[in-house]
Amino acid sequence: MAVIRTAPGTYLPLALAMARYGVGPVDTALAAAVSDIQLTFEESCKLEEMLPLSTGVFPYAALAVAVQRRQRADDDVHLAVALRRLGDRLASVGRYREALAAGEEAVELCRQLVTANPEAHTPDLARALHNLGIRLDDVGRRREALAAAEEAVELYRQLVTANPEALAAALSNLGAQLGEVGRYREALAAGEEAVELCRQLVTANPEAHTPDLAGALHNLGIRLDDVGRRREALAAAEEAVELYRQLVTANPEAHTPALARALQSFGAQLGYVGQRREALAAAEEAVELCRQLVTANPEAHTPALARALQSFGIQLGEVRQRREALAAAEEAVELCRQLVTANPEAHTPDLARALQSFGAQLGEVRQRREALAAGEEAVELCRQLVTANPEAHTPDLAGALQSLGFRLLDVGQRGEALAVVEEAVGLFARLYADLPEAYVDELATSQHLRDLLTP
């Protein structure tokens, strides 16, 4: 590192190239070296080109470079780009609130640039808004994230010089944000348009755009699942996994996190259509990959591990591996509690879902009082979420109430069980009226349980 400090412009790129696949201590050492030296703006830009965000290597060294780039930016245009890149780098190491601040500053600066020269800088504003939507979602500010995503798509559609790649990414993100606030049909339309654009891009340039198509397919699978189109959701999820496997073979550092997410979703879709052993295998692989990622970068990947463990617990329960299912569900709850302490807006929904699953697994091993406590906490959290965002979280509340009904029945509280199940039936009936394919099974289950409980 001492040699690097003598001539950073020469030796730092060489060090990065030689240690391309290093992790942990190498990344930390390089980050310290970058922080101790004074890079020029041109040097910082050159180094960032060597460390594109998609590679996933040296996240802390890349962050140190991005900090210097932001400090050395010599005009508003360069500063806006540097702020956007800095937000990406901060998010990649789990520093989401700082990333959001950088994203907000980038958008504010781009708005000023657009006022002075809209033709030149509207694309910059669209990119900054797209990133800001992701940063807002990271901290759980869903409605603001949706507003930013909508504005980004609107701007991309207005641009005279079409940018289908950027529009496809913005549409995929818009679909995700619409789904977060319960606007499932609009979310699906955005997701379908994103995939269509990505398929066109891949036809022209598969090497460049296969990652875009994989990500759009992953999101589309979730959107199809939201409206109850399970078989189509499974097909989209399976194609996403196949593409990510190819990408990981060529560049594991860049694409392993996305493969882990895609496997989790694929496992859930396999479970919905009754392919339980295949679902368990996918969920188990997702957990294994997430554990590897957390070892290297816990701040960024712990949320993914928590979600993967919850899904893994569900799949273990489906094949009657009760104790293993309980252990996975319990670990998911523990991780979610830690995440909620740091960022309640973003992770309270995860904790509510993890608690519901944990309660079900406790019930299966006859720890009935503990199961009831977990179920009651899940319902309480869901009620809070519904107060803030009923469209998005009414399905969570309905499911938590139904599960709580089973937990109350297990401990002999039939009257209380009937009350919460009747509430679940009412919620599922409303959801079924809007999206019958998505809620027919849940409504039937809750009605059957109500009938069993009715004197």
C-alpha positions as CSV (number, residue, x, y, z in Angstrom):
1,M,0.0,0.0,0.0
2,A,2.9,2.3,0.6
3,V,3.9,1.9,-3.1
4,I,0.4,2.9,-4.1
5,R,0.6,6.1,-2.2
6,T,3.7,7.2,-4.0
7,A,2.0,7.3,-7.4
8,P,-1.7,6.4,-7.1
9,G,-2.6,7.2,-10.7
10,T,-0.2,4.5,-11.8
11,Y,-0.2,1.9,-9.1
12,L,-3.8,1.9,-7.8
13,P,-5.3,0.7,-11.2
14,L,-2.6,-1.9,-11.3
15,A,-3.4,-3.1,-7.8
16,L,-7.1,-3.3,-8.7
17,A,-6.3,-5.3,-11.8
18,M,-4.0,-7.7,-10.0
19,A,-6.3,-8.3,-7.1
20,R,-9.5,-8.3,-9.2
21,Y,-11.2,-11.1,-7.3
22,G,-10.0,-10.4,-3.8
23,V,-12.4,-9.9,-1.0
24,G,-12.5,-8.8,2.6
25,P,-9.1,-7.7,3.8
26,V,-7.9,-6.8,0.3
27,D,-11.0,-4.6,-0.2
28,T,-10.5,-3.0,3.2
29,A,-6.8,-2.3,2.6
30,L,-7.5,-0.8,-0.8
31,A,-10.3,1.4,0.6
32,A,-7.9,2.7,3.3
33,A,-5.2,3.4,0.6
34,V,-7.7,5.3,-1.5
35,S,-8.9,7.4,1.5
36,D,-5.3,8.3,2.4
37,I,-4.4,9.8,-1.0
38,Q,-5.6,12.7,-3.1
39,L,-6.9,11.5,-6.5
40,T,-7.6,13.9,-9.3
41,F,-11.1,14.0,-10.7
42,E,-9.8,12.2,-13.9
43,E,-8.1,9.5,-11.8
44,S,-11.3,8.9,-9.8
45,C,-13.3,8.6,-13.0
46,K,-10.8,6.1,-14.4
47,L,-10.9,4.0,-11.3
48,E,-14.7,4.0,-11.2
49,E,-14.7,2.7,-14.8
50,M,-12.5,-0.2,-13.5
51,L,-15.1,-0.9,-10.8
52,P,-18.5,-0.7,-12.3
53,L,-21.3,-1.3,-9.8
54,S,-22.4,-4.5,-11.7
55,T,-19.2,-6.3,-10.9
56,G,-19.8,-6.4,-7.1
57,V,-16.1,-6.5,-6.3
58,F,-14.3,-4.3,-3.9
59,P,-17.4,-2.5,-2.6
60,Y,-15.5,-0.5,0.1
61,A,-12.7,0.5,-2.2
62,A,-15.2,1.6,-4.8
63,L,-17.0,3.7,-2.2
64,A,-13.8,5.4,-1.3
65,V,-13.2,6.2,-5.0
66,A,-16.8,7.5,-5.3
67,V,-16.3,9.8,-2.3
68,Q,-13.2,11.3,-3.9
69,R,-15.0,11.7,-7.2
70,R,-17.7,13.6,-5.5
71,Q,-15.2,15.8,-3.7
72,R,-13.2,16.6,-6.9
73,A,-16.2,17.2,-9.2
74,D,-15.5,20.6,-10.8
75,D,-18.9,21.6,-12.2
76,D,-22.6,20.9,-11.6
77,V,-22.9,18.3,-14.3
78,H,-19.9,16.3,-13.0
79,L,-21.2,16.7,-9.5
80,A,-24.7,15.4,-10.3
81,V,-23.2,12.2,-11.8
82,A,-20.8,11.8,-8.9
83,L,-23.7,12.1,-6.4
84,R,-25.7,9.5,-8.3
85,R,-22.7,7.1,-8.3
86,L,-22.0,7.8,-4.7
87,G,-25.6,6.9,-3.8
88,D,-25.2,3.6,-5.6
89,R,-21.9,2.8,-3.8
90,L,-23.3,3.7,-0.4
91,A,-26.3,1.4,-1.0
92,S,-24.0,-1.4,-2.1
93,V,-22.5,-1.5,1.5
94,G,-25.9,-1.1,3.2
95,R,-25.6,2.6,4.1
96,Y,-29.1,3.3,2.8
97,R,-29.9,6.6,4.5
98,E,-26.6,8.2,3.3
99,A,-27.3,6.8,-0.1
100,L,-30.8,8.4,-0.1
101,A,-29.3,11.8,0.9
102,A,-26.9,11.6,-2.1
103,G,-29.7,10.6,-4.3
104,E,-31.9,13.5,-3.2
105,E,-29.0,16.0,-3.7
106,A,-28.5,14.6,-7.2
107,V,-32.1,15.1,-8.2
108,E,-32.2,18.6,-6.8
109,L,-29.1,19.5,-8.8
110,C,-30.4,17.9,-12.0
111,R,-33.6,19.9,-11.7
112,Q,-31.6,23.1,-11.6
113,L,-29.6,21.9,-14.7
114,V,-32.9,21.1,-16.5
115,T,-34.2,24.5,-15.8
116,A,-31.2,26.0,-17.5
117,N,-31.0,23.5,-20.4
118,P,-33.8,21.0,-20.6
119,E,-32.7,19.3,-23.8
120,A,-29.2,18.5,-22.5
121,H,-30.1,17.5,-19.0
122,T,-33.5,15.8,-19.0
123,P,-31.8,12.4,-19.4
124,D,-29.7,13.2,-16.3
125,L,-32.8,14.0,-14.3
126,A,-34.6,10.8,-15.4
127,R,-31.6,8.7,-14.4
128,A,-31.3,10.5,-11.0
129,L,-35.1,10.0,-10.4
130,H,-34.8,6.3,-11.3
131,N,-32.0,5.9,-8.7
132,L,-33.9,8.0,-6.1
133,G,-36.9,5.7,-6.4
134,I,-34.7,2.8,-5.5
135,R,-33.0,4.6,-2.6
136,L,-36.4,5.7,-1.2
137,D,-37.6,2.0,-1.5
138,D,-34.5,0.9,0.4
139,V,-35.6,2.9,3.5
140,G,-39.3,2.0,3.2
141,R,-40.7,5.3,1.8
142,R,-42.9,3.5,-0.7
143,R,-45.2,6.2,-1.9
144,E,-42.3,8.6,-2.5
145,A,-40.4,5.9,-4.2
146,L,-43.4,5.3,-6.5
147,A,-43.7,9.1,-7.3
148,A,-40.0,9.2,-8.3
149,A,-40.3,6.0,-10.4
150,E,-43.4,7.4,-12.2
151,E,-41.7,10.7,-13.0
152,A,-38.6,8.9,-14.3
153,V,-40.7,6.8,-16.7
154,E,-42.7,9.8,-17.8
155,L,-39.4,11.7,-18.7
156,Y,-38.0,8.7,-20.5
157,R,-41.1,8.4,-22.6
158,Q,-40.8,12.2,-23.5
159,L,-37.2,12.1,-24.6
160,V,-36.8,12.8,-28.3
161,T,-33.7,10.5,-28.4
162,A,-35.2,7.2,-27.3
163,N,-33.3,5.2,-24.7
164,P,-35.0,1.8,-24.6
165,E,-32.5,0.3,-22.1
166,A,-33.1,3.1,-19.6
167,L,-36.9,3.0,-20.2
168,A,-36.9,-0.8,-19.6
169,A,-35.0,-0.4,-16.3
170,A,-37.3,2.4,-15.2
171,L,-40.4,0.4,-16.1
172,S,-39.2,-2.6,-14.2
173,N,-38.6,-0.4,-11.1
174,L,-42.0,1.2,-11.6
175,G,-43.6,-2.2,-11.6
176,A,-41.9,-3.0,-8.3
177,Q,-43.0,0.3,-6.7
178,L,-46.6,-0.1,-7.9
179,G,-46.6,-3.6,-6.4
180,E,-45.4,-2.2,-3.1
181,V,-48.4,0.0,-2.8
182,G,-50.9,-2.7,-3.9
183,R,-51.6,-1.5,-7.5
184,Y,-51.0,-4.9,-8.8
185,R,-52.6,-4.7,-12.3
186,E,-50.7,-1.5,-13.2
187,A,-47.5,-3.2,-11.8
188,L,-48.0,-6.1,-14.1
189,A,-48.5,-3.9,-17.1
190,A,-45.3,-2.1,-16.4
191,G,-43.4,-5.4,-15.8
192,E,-44.7,-6.9,-19.1
193,E,-43.6,-3.8,-21.0
194,A,-40.2,-3.9,-19.4
195,V,-39.7,-7.6,-20.4
196,E,-40.9,-6.9,-24.0
197,L,-38.3,-4.1,-24.3
198,C,-35.6,-6.2,-22.8
199,R,-36.2,-9.0,-25.2
200,Q,-35.8,-6.6,-28.1
201,L,-32.5,-5.3,-26.6
202,V,-31.2,-8.9,-26.1
203,T,-32.0,-9.7,-29.7
204,A,-29.7,-6.9,-30.8
205,N,-27.0,-7.3,-28.2
206,P,-27.3,-10.3,-25.9
207,E,-24.0,-9.8,-24.1
208,A,-25.0,-6.3,-23.0
209,H,-28.6,-6.8,-22.2
210,T,-29.1,-10.3,-20.8
211,P,-28.7,-9.0,-17.2
212,D,-31.5,-6.5,-17.9
213,L,-33.8,-9.2,-19.2
214,A,-33.1,-11.5,-16.2
215,G,-33.9,-8.7,-13.8
216,A,-37.1,-7.8,-15.7
217,L,-38.2,-11.4,-15.7
218,H,-37.6,-11.8,-12.0
219,N,-39.8,-8.7,-11.3
220,L,-42.4,-9.9,-13.8
221,G,-42.7,-13.3,-12.0
222,I,-43.5,-11.4,-8.8
223,R,-46.1,-9.2,-10.5
224,L,-47.7,-12.3,-12.1
225,D,-47.8,-14.0,-8.7
226,D,-49.5,-10.9,-7.2
227,V,-52.5,-11.4,-9.5
228,G,-52.7,-15.1,-9.1
229,R,-51.2,-16.2,-12.5
230,R,-49.1,-18.9,-10.8
231,R,-48.0,-20.9,-13.9
232,E,-46.9,-17.8,-15.8
233,A,-45.1,-16.6,-12.7
234,L,-43.3,-19.9,-12.4
235,A,-42.2,-19.7,-16.1
236,A,-40.9,-16.2,-15.7
237,A,-39.1,-17.1,-12.5
238,E,-37.5,-20.2,-14.1
239,E,-36.3,-18.2,-17.1
240,A,-34.8,-15.6,-14.8
241,V,-32.9,-18.3,-12.8
242,E,-31.6,-19.9,-16.0
243,L,-30.3,-16.6,-17.3
244,Y,-28.7,-15.7,-14.0
245,R,-26.9,-19.1,-13.8
246,Q,-25.4,-18.3,-17.2
247,L,-24.3,-14.8,-16.0
248,V,-22.9,-16.2,-12.8
249,T,-20.8,-18.7,-14.7
250,A,-19.1,-15.7,-16.5
251,N,-19.1,-13.3,-13.6
252,P,-20.0,-14.6,-10.2
253,E,-19.2,-11.4,-8.2
254,A,-21.6,-9.4,-10.3
255,H,-24.6,-11.7,-10.5
256,T,-24.6,-14.0,-7.4
257,P,-26.8,-11.6,-5.4
258,A,-29.4,-11.5,-8.2
259,L,-29.3,-15.3,-8.6
260,A,-30.0,-15.7,-4.9
261,R,-33.1,-13.4,-5.1
262,A,-34.3,-15.2,-8.2
263,L,-33.9,-18.6,-6.6
264,Q,-35.9,-17.5,-3.6
265,S,-38.7,-16.3,-5.9
266,F,-38.5,-19.5,-8.0
267,G,-38.7,-21.7,-4.9
268,A,-41.9,-19.9,-3.8
269,Q,-43.5,-20.3,-7.3
270,L,-42.6,-24.0,-7.3
271,G,-44.2,-24.4,-3.9
272,Y,-47.4,-22.7,-5.0
273,V,-47.8,-25.3,-7.8
274,G,-47.0,-28.2,-5.6
275,Q,-43.5,-29.1,-6.7
276,R,-42.3,-29.2,-3.1
277,R,-39.0,-31.0,-3.4
278,E,-37.9,-28.7,-6.3
279,A,-39.1,-25.7,-4.2
280,L,-37.0,-26.9,-1.2
281,A,-33.9,-27.3,-3.4
282,A,-34.2,-23.8,-4.8
283,A,-34.9,-22.2,-1.4
284,E,-31.9,-24.1,0.2
285,E,-29.6,-22.9,-2.6
286,A,-30.8,-19.3,-2.1
287,V,-30.0,-19.5,1.6
288,E,-26.5,-20.9,0.9
289,L,-25.7,-18.1,-1.5
290,C,-27.0,-15.5,0.8
291,R,-24.8,-16.8,3.6
292,Q,-21.8,-16.5,1.4
293,L,-22.8,-12.9,0.5
294,V,-23.4,-11.9,4.1
295,T,-19.9,-13.2,5.1
296,A,-18.4,-10.7,2.6
297,N,-20.8,-7.8,3.1
298,P,-23.3,-8.2,5.9
299,E,-24.8,-4.7,5.7
300,A,-25.9,-5.1,2.2
301,H,-27.0,-8.8,2.2
302,T,-28.6,-9.5,5.6
303,P,-32.1,-8.5,4.4
304,A,-31.8,-11.0,1.5
305,L,-30.7,-13.7,3.9
306,A,-33.6,-13.0,6.2
307,R,-36.1,-13.3,3.4
308,A,-34.4,-16.4,2.0
309,L,-34.6,-18.1,5.4
310,Q,-38.2,-17.4,5.8
311,S,-38.9,-19.0,2.4
312,F,-36.7,-21.9,3.3
313,G,-38.6,-22.5,6.5
314,I,-41.9,-22.6,4.6
315,Q,-40.5,-25.1,2.1
316,L,-39.1,-27.3,4.9
317,G,-42.4,-27.2,6.6
318,E,-44.1,-28.4,3.3
319,V,-42.0,-31.5,3.3
320,R,-42.6,-32.1,7.1
321,Q,-39.0,-31.3,8.2
322,R,-40.5,-29.6,11.2
323,R,-37.5,-28.9,13.4
324,E,-35.4,-27.6,10.5
325,A,-38.3,-25.4,9.4
326,L,-38.6,-24.0,12.9
327,A,-34.9,-23.2,13.1
328,A,-34.9,-21.4,9.7
329,A,-38.1,-19.4,10.7
330,E,-36.6,-18.5,14.1
331,E,-33.3,-17.2,12.5
332,A,-35.4,-15.2,10.0
333,V,-37.2,-13.5,12.9
334,E,-34.0,-12.7,14.7
335,L,-32.5,-11.1,11.6
336,C,-35.6,-9.1,10.9
337,R,-35.7,-7.8,14.4
338,Q,-32.1,-6.5,14.0
339,L,-33.1,-4.9,10.6
340,V,-36.2,-3.3,12.1
341,T,-34.1,-1.7,14.8
342,A,-32.0,0.0,12.2
343,N,-34.7,0.7,9.6
344,P,-38.3,0.1,10.7
345,E,-40.0,1.6,7.7
346,A,-38.2,-0.8,5.3
347,H,-38.3,-4.0,7.3
348,T,-41.4,-4.1,9.5
349,P,-43.3,-5.9,6.7
350,D,-40.5,-8.5,6.6
351,L,-40.8,-9.0,10.4
352,A,-44.5,-9.3,10.2
353,R,-44.3,-12.0,7.6
354,A,-41.5,-13.8,9.4
355,L,-43.4,-13.8,12.6
356,Q,-46.5,-15.3,10.9
357,S,-44.3,-18.1,9.4
358,F,-42.5,-18.6,12.8
359,G,-45.9,-18.9,14.5
360,A,-47.0,-21.6,12.0
361,Q,-43.8,-23.6,12.5
362,L,-44.1,-23.3,16.3
363,G,-47.6,-24.6,16.1
364,E,-46.5,-27.6,14.0
365,V,-44.1,-28.7,16.9
366,R,-46.8,-28.1,19.5
367,Q,-45.2,-25.0,21.1
368,R,-48.7,-23.5,21.1
369,R,-48.3,-20.6,23.5
370,E,-45.2,-19.4,21.8
371,A,-47.0,-19.8,18.4
372,L,-49.9,-17.7,19.7
373,A,-47.5,-15.0,20.8
374,A,-45.8,-14.8,17.4
375,G,-49.2,-14.8,15.6
376,E,-50.5,-12.0,17.8
377,E,-47.4,-9.9,17.2
378,A,-47.7,-10.5,13.5
379,V,-51.3,-9.2,13.5
380,E,-50.4,-6.2,15.6
381,L,-47.6,-5.2,13.1
382,C,-49.9,-5.8,10.1
383,R,-52.6,-3.5,11.6
384,Q,-50.0,-0.8,11.9
385,L,-48.9,-1.3,8.3
386,V,-52.5,-1.3,7.0
387,T,-53.1,2.0,8.8
388,A,-50.3,3.6,6.8
389,N,-50.8,1.7,3.5
390,P,-54.0,-0.3,3.3
391,E,-53.7,-1.2,-0.4
392,A,-50.3,-2.9,0.0
393,H,-50.8,-4.5,3.4
394,T,-54.4,-5.7,3.6
395,P,-53.3,-9.1,2.1
396,D,-50.7,-9.4,4.9
397,L,-53.3,-8.6,7.5
398,A,-55.8,-11.1,6.1
399,G,-53.2,-13.8,6.1
400,A,-51.9,-13.0,9.6
401,L,-55.5,-13.1,10.9
402,Q,-56.2,-16.4,9.3
403,S,-53.0,-17.8,10.8
404,L,-53.8,-16.4,14.2
405,G,-57.2,-18.1,14.0
406,F,-55.4,-21.5,13.8
407,R,-53.1,-20.5,16.7
408,L,-56.1,-19.5,18.9
409,L,-57.9,-22.7,18.0
410,D,-54.8,-24.7,19.1
411,V,-55.0,-23.3,22.6
412,G,-58.8,-23.8,22.9
413,Q,-59.8,-20.1,22.5
414,R,-62.6,-20.9,20.0
415,G,-64.5,-17.7,20.5
416,E,-61.5,-15.4,19.9
417,A,-60.5,-17.6,16.9
418,L,-63.9,-17.2,15.3
419,A,-63.7,-13.4,15.7
420,V,-60.4,-13.1,13.9
421,V,-61.3,-15.6,11.2
422,E,-64.5,-13.7,10.5
423,E,-62.4,-10.6,10.0
424,A,-60.0,-12.6,7.7
425,V,-63.0,-13.8,5.6
426,G,-64.2,-10.3,5.2
427,L,-60.8,-9.0,4.0
428,F,-60.2,-12.0,1.7
429,A,-63.7,-11.5,0.2
430,R,-62.8,-7.9,-0.6
431,L,-59.5,-9.0,-2.1
432,Y,-61.2,-11.8,-4.1
433,A,-63.7,-9.4,-5.6
434,D,-60.8,-7.4,-7.2
435,L,-58.4,-10.3,-7.9
436,P,-60.2,-13.6,-7.8
437,E,-57.3,-15.7,-9.2
438,A,-55.0,-14.5,-6.5
439,Y,-57.3,-15.0,-3.5
440,V,-59.6,-17.9,-4.3
441,D,-57.6,-20.4,-2.2
442,E,-57.1,-18.1,0.8
443,L,-60.8,-17.2,0.8
444,A,-61.8,-20.8,0.7
445,T,-59.4,-21.7,3.5
446,S,-60.7,-18.9,5.8
447,Q,-64.3,-19.7,5.0
448,H,-63.7,-23.4,5.8
449,L,-62.1,-22.5,9.1
450,R,-64.9,-20.2,10.0
451,D,-67.4,-22.9,9.3
452,L,-65.5,-25.3,11.6
453,L,-65.6,-22.7,14.4
454,T,-69.2,-21.6,14.0
455,P,-71.4,-23.1,16.8
